[in-house]
């Protein structure tokens, strides 16, 4: 019987690559909303409160 080959570690370049996950998307959208509100693009009348 042949022995299974050990799993290879991913290259260092792949480990450093930036991945746009759901958390990063939510952070970017939240910051964009804060900036738009600070600039006055989003006013109090636009919010359904």
C-alpha positions in Angstrom: 0.0 0.0 0.0 1.2 3.5 -0.7 1.4 6.1 1.9 -0.7 9.3 1.4 1.3 12.4 0.7 1.3 15.0 3.4 -0.8 18.1 2.8 1.2 21.0 1.4 1.1 24.3 3.2 -0.4 27.2 1.1 2.2 29.6 -0.3 3.0 32.6 1.7 1.6 34.9 -1.0 -1.8 33.3 -0.8 -1.9 33.8 3.0 -1.2 37.5 2.7 -3.8 38.1 0.0 -6.6 40.4 1.0 -10.0 38.8 0.9 -13.1 41.0 0.8 -15.3 39.2 3.3 -18.8 40.1 4.5 -17.3 41.8 7.5 -15.1 44.1 5.4 -18.1 44.9 3.1 -20.2 45.9 6.1 -17.4 48.0 7.5 -16.9 49.9 4.2 -20.7 50.5 3.8 -21.0 51.7 7.4 -18.1 54.1 7.0 -19.6 55.4 3.7 -22.9 56.1 5.4 -21.1 58.0 8.2 -19.2 60.1 5.7 -22.4 60.8 3.7 -24.2 61.9 6.8 -21.3 64.1 7.9 -21.3 65.8 4.5 -25.0 66.4 4.7 -25.9 64.2 1.8 -28.0 62.0 4.1 -30.3 64.4 6.1 -32.6 63.8 9.0 -35.7 63.9 6.7 -34.3 60.9 4.7 -34.2 58.6 7.7 -37.4 56.7 8.5 -37.3 57.4 12.3 
